[in-house]
């Protein structure tokens, strides 16, 4: 009977360690994708002054808050937006 109790105890201990490892791996994965990150503080809007600014700031911070500081001529500009834009853009 003692051997069976020890065997069950070892199994329970292994399951607990496996569960802790699984939770730790899940939490690490969620941190990596930002799902467990603290809510972002409201940042000051970033000025976009040129076509080059537009590409750079949108790619570096696609969820940011931006405003057009002046009229921008995109004629001849090589724009490369590589991430989906989910932020805000005030075009006034």
C-alpha atoms as an extended CHARMM CRD file, in Angstrom:
* protein
*
        92  EXT
         1         1  UNK       CA              0.0000000000        0.0000000000        0.0000000000  PROA      1               0.0000000000
         2         2  UNK       CA              2.8470000000        2.4050000000        0.7860000000  PROA      2               0.0000000000
         3         3  UNK       CA              4.4200000000        1.9080000000       -2.6490000000  PROA      3               0.0000000000
         4         4  UNK       CA              1.1060000000        2.7560000000       -4.3330000000  PROA      4               0.0000000000
         5         5  UNK       CA              0.7070000000        5.9570000000       -2.2810000000  PROA      5               0.0000000000
         6         6  UNK       CA              4.2460000000        7.0530000000       -3.1770000000  PROA      6               0.0000000000
         7         7  UNK       CA              3.5890000000        6.2970000000       -6.8380000000  PROA      7               0.0000000000
         8         8  UNK       CA              0.4100000000        8.3940000000       -6.7920000000  PROA      8               0.0000000000
         9         9  UNK       CA              2.2520000000       11.1670000000       -4.9380000000  PROA      9               0.0000000000
        10        10  UNK       CA              5.0490000000       11.1910000000       -7.5510000000  PROA      10              0.0000000000
        11        11  UNK       CA              2.4740000000       11.3290000000      -10.3470000000  PROA      11              0.0000000000
        12        12  UNK       CA              0.7080000000       14.2540000000       -8.6670000000  PROA      12              0.0000000000
        13        13  UNK       CA              4.0100000000       16.0620000000       -8.2370000000  PROA      13              0.0000000000
        14        14  UNK       CA              4.9010000000       15.5330000000      -11.9020000000  PROA      14              0.0000000000
        15        15  UNK       CA              1.4790000000       16.7630000000      -13.0140000000  PROA      15              0.0000000000
        16        16  UNK       CA              1.8230000000       19.8760000000      -10.8620000000  PROA      16              0.0000000000
        17        17  UNK       CA              5.2590000000       20.6260000000      -12.3570000000  PROA      17              0.0000000000
        18        18  UNK       CA              3.8970000000       20.0550000000      -15.8600000000  PROA      18              0.0000000000
        19        19  UNK       CA              0.9320000000       22.3660000000      -15.1650000000  PROA      19              0.0000000000
        20        20  UNK       CA              3.2220000000       25.0850000000      -13.7840000000  PROA      20              0.0000000000
        21        21  UNK       CA              5.4910000000       24.7760000000      -16.8220000000  PROA      21              0.0000000000
        22        22  UNK       CA              2.4920000000       24.9850000000      -19.1770000000  PROA      22              0.0000000000
        23        23  UNK       CA              1.1490000000       28.0970000000      -17.4460000000  PROA      23              0.0000000000
        24        24  UNK       CA              4.5990000000       29.7050000000      -17.5200000000  PROA      24              0.0000000000
        25        25  UNK       CA              4.9780000000       28.9500000000      -21.2390000000  PROA      25              0.0000000000
        26        26  UNK       CA              1.4950000000       30.3580000000      -21.9450000000  PROA      26              0.0000000000
        27        27  UNK       CA              2.2300000000       33.5330000000      -19.9610000000  PROA      27              0.0000000000
        28        28  UNK       CA              5.5550000000       33.9780000000      -21.7850000000  PROA      28              0.0000000000
        29        29  UNK       CA              3.7940000000       33.6060000000      -25.1310000000  PROA      29              0.0000000000
        30        30  UNK       CA              1.1250000000       36.1540000000      -24.1470000000  PROA      30              0.0000000000
        31        31  UNK       CA              3.7970000000       38.6160000000      -23.0160000000  PROA      31              0.0000000000
        32        32  UNK       CA              5.6370000000       38.1260000000      -26.2980000000  PROA      32              0.0000000000
        33        33  UNK       CA              2.5720000000       39.1480000000      -28.3050000000  PROA      33              0.0000000000
        34        34  UNK       CA              1.6300000000       41.9400000000      -25.9100000000  PROA      34              0.0000000000
        35        35  UNK       CA             -1.5930000000       40.3580000000      -24.6740000000  PROA      35              0.0000000000
        36        36  UNK       CA             -0.5960000000       40.7540000000      -21.0150000000  PROA      36              0.0000000000
        37        37  UNK       CA              1.0500000000       44.1450000000      -21.3580000000  PROA      37              0.0000000000
        38        38  UNK       CA             -0.1140000000       47.0060000000      -19.2100000000  PROA      38              0.0000000000
        39        39  UNK       CA             -2.5010000000       49.3800000000      -20.9370000000  PROA      39              0.0000000000
        40        40  UNK       CA             -0.6380000000       52.0910000000      -22.7980000000  PROA      40              0.0000000000
        41        41  UNK       CA             -0.7770000000       55.5940000000      -21.4560000000  PROA      41              0.0000000000
        42        42  UNK       CA             -2.3550000000       58.1380000000      -23.7680000000  PROA      42              0.0000000000
        43        43  UNK       CA              0.5280000000       59.6230000000      -25.6980000000  PROA      43              0.0000000000
        44        44  UNK       CA              0.8160000000       63.0180000000      -27.2820000000  PROA      44              0.0000000000
        45        45  UNK       CA             -0.0710000000       62.8830000000      -30.9730000000  PROA      45              0.0000000000
        46        46  UNK       CA              2.9590000000       62.6320000000      -33.2490000000  PROA      46              0.0000000000
        47        47  UNK       CA              3.3230000000       65.1950000000      -36.0410000000  PROA      47              0.0000000000
        48        48  UNK       CA              3.6890000000       63.9250000000      -39.6000000000  PROA      48              0.0000000000
        49        49  UNK       CA              5.3860000000       66.5940000000      -41.7280000000  PROA      49              0.0000000000
        50        50  UNK       CA              6.4440000000       64.7070000000      -44.8810000000  PROA      50              0.0000000000
        51        51  UNK       CA              5.7550000000       61.5890000000      -46.9400000000  PROA      51              0.0000000000
        52        52  UNK       CA              8.8930000000       60.0410000000      -45.4140000000  PROA      52              0.0000000000
        53        53  UNK       CA              7.6130000000       60.7790000000      -41.9010000000  PROA      53              0.0000000000
        54        54  UNK       CA              4.3320000000       59.1340000000      -42.8130000000  PROA      54              0.0000000000
        55        55  UNK       CA              5.9410000000       55.8020000000      -43.7680000000  PROA      55              0.0000000000
        56        56  UNK       CA              8.3620000000       55.8130000000      -40.8570000000  PROA      56              0.0000000000
        57        57  UNK       CA              5.9250000000       56.5740000000      -38.0630000000  PROA      57              0.0000000000
        58        58  UNK       CA              3.1620000000       54.3050000000      -39.3440000000  PROA      58              0.0000000000
        59        59  UNK       CA              5.5470000000       51.3340000000      -39.6530000000  PROA      59              0.0000000000
        60        60  UNK       CA              7.2230000000       51.9700000000      -36.2810000000  PROA      60              0.0000000000
        61        61  UNK       CA              4.0270000000       52.6140000000      -34.3210000000  PROA      61              0.0000000000
        62        62  UNK       CA              0.9430000000       51.3690000000      -36.2270000000  PROA      62              0.0000000000
        63        63  UNK       CA             -1.3430000000       51.8440000000      -33.2180000000  PROA      63              0.0000000000
        64        64  UNK       CA             -0.1650000000       55.3770000000      -32.4200000000  PROA      64              0.0000000000
        65        65  UNK       CA             -1.9140000000       58.7240000000      -32.6130000000  PROA      65              0.0000000000
        66        66  UNK       CA             -0.7820000000       61.0470000000      -35.3870000000  PROA      66              0.0000000000
        67        67  UNK       CA             -1.7110000000       64.3360000000      -36.9960000000  PROA      67              0.0000000000
        68        68  UNK       CA             -0.7430000000       65.9950000000      -40.2580000000  PROA      68              0.0000000000
        69        69  UNK       CA              1.2980000000       69.0640000000      -39.3700000000  PROA      69              0.0000000000
        70        70  UNK       CA              0.8950000000       70.5150000000      -42.8810000000  PROA      70              0.0000000000
        71        71  UNK       CA             -0.2010000000       69.5700000000      -46.3800000000  PROA      71              0.0000000000
        72        72  UNK       CA              1.8800000000       66.6620000000      -47.6780000000  PROA      72              0.0000000000
        73        73  UNK       CA              2.6190000000       66.0090000000      -51.3460000000  PROA      73              0.0000000000
        74        74  UNK       CA              2.8170000000       62.2560000000      -51.8770000000  PROA      74              0.0000000000
        75        75  UNK       CA              3.5970000000       62.6230000000      -55.6070000000  PROA      75              0.0000000000
        76        76  UNK       CA              6.6970000000       60.5850000000      -56.3850000000  PROA      76              0.0000000000
        77        77  UNK       CA              6.9710000000       59.3020000000      -52.8120000000  PROA      77              0.0000000000
        78        78  UNK       CA              7.8600000000       55.6410000000      -52.3510000000  PROA      78              0.0000000000
        79        79  UNK       CA              5.5740000000       54.6060000000      -49.5110000000  PROA      79              0.0000000000
        80        80  UNK       CA              5.9730000000       51.2220000000      -47.9270000000  PROA      80              0.0000000000
        81        81  UNK       CA              3.5380000000       50.5050000000      -45.1260000000  PROA      81              0.0000000000
        82        82  UNK       CA              4.4120000000       47.0450000000      -43.8070000000  PROA      82              0.0000000000
        83        83  UNK       CA              1.9790000000       46.7180000000      -40.9060000000  PROA      83              0.0000000000
        84        84  UNK       CA             -1.7830000000       47.1870000000      -40.6190000000  PROA      84              0.0000000000
        85        85  UNK       CA             -2.6120000000       50.6470000000      -39.2830000000  PROA      85              0.0000000000
        86        86  UNK       CA             -4.8180000000       50.5180000000      -36.1840000000  PROA      86              0.0000000000
        87        87  UNK       CA             -4.0810000000       53.9530000000      -34.7350000000  PROA      87              0.0000000000
        88        88  UNK       CA             -5.6180000000       57.3730000000      -35.3100000000  PROA      88              0.0000000000
        89        89  UNK       CA             -4.7190000000       59.9870000000      -37.8710000000  PROA      89              0.0000000000
        90        90  UNK       CA             -6.0240000000       63.5410000000      -37.6040000000  PROA      90              0.0000000000
        91        91  UNK       CA             -5.7970000000       65.0380000000      -41.0700000000  PROA      91              0.0000000000
        92        92  UNK       CA             -6.9160000000       68.5720000000      -40.2130000000  PROA      92              0.0000000000
